[in-house]
Amino acid sequence: MFDSAMAFLQSLQGFPAYALLLALLFSCGIGAPINEDILLLAAAALTLKGVMEPVPLMVVAWFGLVLGDALVFHWGHRFGARLLRHRYFARVVPEARLASMRDTMRRFGPAYIFVVRFMPGVRTPLFFAAGSLKMPYRHLFIFDGVAALVELPLLVYGVRYVGGRWEEILALVQRFQGVLAPVFLLLVLGIWLLSRRRARCKQEPAP
């Protein structure tokens, strides 16, 4: 599915290309079997071929990412675990995982939504869990929107910087993506524990 979508995207120019990218990113956000990160890398590489321009690409990608995340968040906010009784949604967000996802969101708070944007493979269930906790919508748009503003320029201009070597990077991402999320999670957890320890040390009176 991904290969055929990219081949079709590469055959387009102008508005149809941006419209298709928007639709693909939105569908990624709501659980379509397309790898969002690889799609973004490949789309960024198309700016090297003149299919799209960097700034319009980032604008369209921002809306596609945030709108897809917002819909999943809304489903969680409005329906919660009831929605998971449907066969399709039970596959995207298994009900057994929802409790642990909720605990994670409670532990780290709304700002954790910023981190979720950089976590491939678990974005959808975590956004659903955040919505099911009745977090305000503004938290999603602020933290997820800012994270996308950070992610997209780094990705697009990073691909443009490496130029013809982007395919090597894409191959590495496809090969090691299964370990990227756990490594990133451990890194975030380590930073959080270190910050908690430093805060505790500052609160303790000096001997």
N, C-alpha and C positions, 0 to 999 in steps of 0.2 A: 504493500500500500504506500509506504513511504517513498520507494523508488519511483513509482508511477506518478505520485503527486509532485515530486521534485522535477521529474522530466517534463511534466506539463507546465510547472511554474517556470522552468527555464525557457520554455517555448514562447512565453508571453512577454509583453512589454507594457510599461506604463500602468494605467489604472487597473486593468485585469490582473496583472501580477500582484499588485498591492492588495487587491480585493481577495485573491486566492490565499495570500499569506495570512491576511486577517482571519479568514475562515478557518484555515488550518490551525493557527495558534489558539483560536477560540475553542476549537474542537479538542485540542490537546488538553486545555484547561479543564474540560468537563469529562475527561476520561477516554478520549479516542486513542486507539492503539498506534499512536505516532509519537516518537521521541521528540519532545519539545526542544531540548538543548541541541540535538543534532540538526533539527529543522532550522533553528536560529543560526547555527554555524554555517549551514549550507546556504541559507538566504543571504548571510553576510558575504559569503564568497561570490554570490551573484552580482554584488556591487563591483567586483573586479572585472566582470564581463559586460557591464553596462546594462544589465537587465533592470536593476533598481539603483537608486541613489541612496547614500548612507543616511542622510537626515530624514527623508520621507520614510525610509525603511524603519528607522528607530521609532518614529511617531506611530506608524501603523502597528508595529510590533508591540509597542507599549499598550495601545488600546486592546489589541488581541489578547495579550497576557492578562491584563488587569480585569477585562470584562469576563474572561473565562473563569478566573479565580473568584470574581465577585458572584457569578452565578452559583458556583459550588458553595460559597459562603452563605448565599441566600437560601439555598436548599437546606443547609444545616440549620440556619437560623429559623426557618419557618417550619420545617418538618421534623428535624432531629432524627432520632433512631427509627422513627416510623417509616421513613423513606427507604430504609435498608431492607425492608421486607420485600421490596420489589427485586426481582432476580438480577436485573442489570445493575442496580445501585449496590446490591449486596456484593457483586463481583468487584466493583470499583473501590468500595469502602466496606470491607467485611465488618459485621457488627461486633465481632469479638475484639477487633482492634480499636473500636471507637473509644472504649473506656480508657485505654492506655494513652490514646492520642489526646483525650480531654485532660488527663492528668498532666501530660506534657505541657499543654497550653496553659493550664492553671499554674503550674510551677514557674514558668518563665514569663507569663504575662503577655499582654498585647504586642509588645515590642518583638516577641519571638516571631511574629508574622514576617518581619523583615528578613530573618534568618531562613524562614521556610522557602522563600523565593529562590534560594541558592541550593536547595536540597532536592535533586532529581529523584524521582521514584516515590516520594512520600508527600509531595505537595498537595495533591487532591484530598487525601484523607485528613491531612492536618488543617487545610482550609475548611473542610466540612466540620471537623471537630471544633474549630474556633467559632464557626457560625452556630453550632448546636449549643454552645455555651452562652449564646445571646450577647456576644461581644458587639459593641456598637459598630455600625457599618463604617463610620469614619476611621476606625482603627485599621480596617482592611485597606481603605483607599490611601491612607497616609503611609503606613508602613510598607505595604506591598507596592504602592506606586513609587515611593522613593527607592526601594530596592531595585525595581525595574529600571529606574533612571540611572542607577549605578551600573547595573548589569549590562544593559544594551550598548552604551558607548564603549565599554571595555571590550565587549565581544566583537562588535562590528569593526572598530578601529584596530583591535588586535588581529583580526583576520586580515584586514587590509595591510597591516604592517608586515606580516609574514608572507603576504603575497602568494606565490605559487606553492608554498609549503602548507597551505591550509588543509589539503587533503591528508597530509601526514598527521596533523593535529586531530582531524575528524576521526581517523582510524584509531588513534590513541584513546580518544574519548569513548568510542564504541567498544574498545577492548577492555577498558578499565572502569567503565561507568559503574559497574556493580560494586566496586570498592570505594568509589569517590564519596558517595553519600555517608557510609559509616565513618570514613576518615574525617569528613567534614563535621559530622556529629560529635565525634570524639574531641576534635579541636575546639568546637564551640563549648562543649561541656567543660573542657579543661580551662578555657578562658573564664567561664562563669564561676567555676569553683575557686580559681585564683583570685578573682575580684571579690568573692565572698570572704575569702580568707584574709585578704588585705583589709577589707572593711571591718572585720571582726578584730583584727589586730589594732586598728586605729581606735576602736571603741574601748579596748581593754586599758585600764589605767597602768601607767608605768610603775614598776616596782620602786 
